[in-house]
Amino acid sequence: MPSLVVKSEQMPLPIDLSSLTSMPKLSDQQFYDFCRTNPDLRIERNANGEIIVMPPAFSDTGNRNGRVFGQLFVWSEADGTGEAFDSSAGFTLPNGAVRSPDASWILSERWNALLPEKQASFAEIVPDFVVELRSSSDTLVSLQEKLEEYIANGVRLGLLIDRKNRQVHVYRSNREPEILAHPDSVSCEPEMPGFALKMAKIW
């Protein structure tokens, strides 16, 4: 049976497994059906086929996520070269994982090359830019591994925002992560010309 990981130590999560079969690993369609059967859950799948069920974001984390996405959306609309996505968007990476970054951005020419039915599912596309915001229930190591996975699968720029330590880890292909301590803003150039994430209201 597929492995199911429930990331919660504080509350039980009712999970409807009726859409699963006895196959050792869910197909993309079975995973899609499983997510549709459980629309109230935040679900990801790792490269090994494990289904990861995450609790709803805590209120404060949701507020900070909104501030990150808000800045990204405003810049994206003004820039006009790409599409911004919030934390509810899921993407299928080349390694088979389905991930939902807290915020992401994709060049329009790449996004528009997908068929509408592909866009309407967990699109098989790697975002150009991703952000992961550490919540109180996240370990730093787990998010570092996720950012490494993003970069290995083709993400051009990734930010790991560690509010606990007031640091931003900046990930780029073929480079060691750069750790910024207490930055007022984080420049996303040259990948995203003119975009700098202001940190004052995210901390």
N, C-alpha and C positions, 0 to 999 in steps of 0.2 A: 504494500500500500504506500501511497505517497506520504512523505514525512510532513508533519504539521507542527510548526513552532508558534506558540502563542506568547508574544512579548508583553506580559502583564504580571506584575507581582501584587497588585493592589485590588484587582477586581476580576471576577469570572467573566468570560466572554462566551455567550452562546453561539455556536457555530453549526450551521446546517451543512452536513457532509453528504446530503442525498445525491448531489450531482457527481460525486466521485465514483470511480470504478475500481476494480481490483488490479488495474494495470500498474506496473512499477513506477511509471512516471506519467504525469498528466500531459496530454497533448495541449497545444496552444488553445484549441477550441474548448477542451475540457476545463482548462484554467479560466478561460473567458466565461464559460458557463457558471463555474463555481463563484466567480466574482459577481456575476449578475444575480446569482441566488442569494448572495449575502451583501447587498448594496450598502449596508450600514457599517461594514468593516473596512479598515484600511489594510489592504493586502498587497504584498510583494511576493516574488518568487526568485530564489537565488539560482545560480548557475547549476547547482546540483539538483534542482527540481523541488527543493523544500519550499513549502508555502509558509510565509511569515505573516502572521496576523498581529497588527500593531494596535494598541489602544488609541482612542481619539486623542488628538493633541490637547495638552493642558491649555487652559484659557489664555494664560500669559504667553505661552509659546505660539499659539494661534495668532495672537495680536502681533508679535514680533515677525512671524512669517508674513503676515499681511503687509507690514511695513517694508519688508524686503521685496515682496512681489509688487507692491505699489510703485516703488522706485523703478524697478525693472520695466513695468508696464508703461509708465510715463515716458521713460527713455525710448523704449521700443516703438511706441506710437509716433514719437517725434522723429526717430531715426528712419523708420520705414523699411528697413532691410530684412527684418525678421519677425518671428512670432514669439510672444511670451506665454508661458504656461505656469499655472499655479500648482499647489501641492497635490491636487486631485488627479493630475495627468500621469498616466503610466506609459512607459516606453519599453519595448522589447529590445534588449541589447544583443549584439552578435553572439555572445556566449550563452544566450538563452534566458538570462535573467530578465525579470520584469521589475523595473524600478520606478519609483515616484519621487523625484527630487522635490525639495521644498519650493524651489523655483527653478525655471529653466528657460532657455531661449534657443531657437533654431532659425537659421537663415531661411528666408522665404523661398528661395529657389530650390532648396532641399525639401522643405515641407510640402510645397506645391507639386513636387514631382511624385508624391504618393497618390495612389488612387483614393477617392473619397471613402471607400469601404475600409481601407487600411487606416486612414486618419481616424475613423470612427471606432476603431478597436484600440488595442495596445500597440500603437504604431511601431513598426520595425524600423526605427530610426534612432540614431544617437544624437542627443542634444549637443549643440556647440558649446553651451554654457550651462552649468548646474550650480545650485547652492544647496548646501545641507546646513541646517541650523540645529545645534546641539540643544536638546531639551534635558530636563532633570533626569529623565529615564534612560537617556542614551549614554553609552560609554564612549570615550574618546577613541579608543581602539577600533570599535565597530564602525564608527564614522570614517576613520582614516582608511580602513579596509574598503569601505564603500567608495570613497573618492578615488582610491587606487584602481578599483574596478572600473569606474567611469572613464578614467584616463586611458586604461589599457584597452578599452573598447572604442575609443575614438573621440571622447569629449576633449575639446580644445582648451577649456578653462574651467576650473572648478574651485569653489570657495567652501571651506568648512569653517563655519562661524562658531567658535567656542565661547559662549557667553560666560561660562563659569570662570574661565581664566582670562577673559577679555583678550582673546587672540583670534586672528584669522589665518588659517592655513590656505595658502594659494597653490593650486596644483596646475601644472602644465605638462604636456607631453615631453618626454626625454629630459626632464629636469627634476631635481630634488625639490620637495615642497618648500615654499618660503613661508616662514612664520612671522606674522606681523603682530607686535605687541601694542595693545591699546591704540590702534589706528583711528584717526578721526574719519577717514574715508579710505576706500580701497579702489584703486584704479583698475579698470578692466580692459585697458588698452594693451596691445593693439587689436586684440580680438573684437572688442566692442568700442569703437572710437567714440570718445566723448562721454562714456559712462563711468561714473565713479560711485560706488555704493557708500552713502553717508551712514556712519555707524552710531551717531549720537542717540537716536531713538530706537536702535536695535539692541543696544546693550541693556 
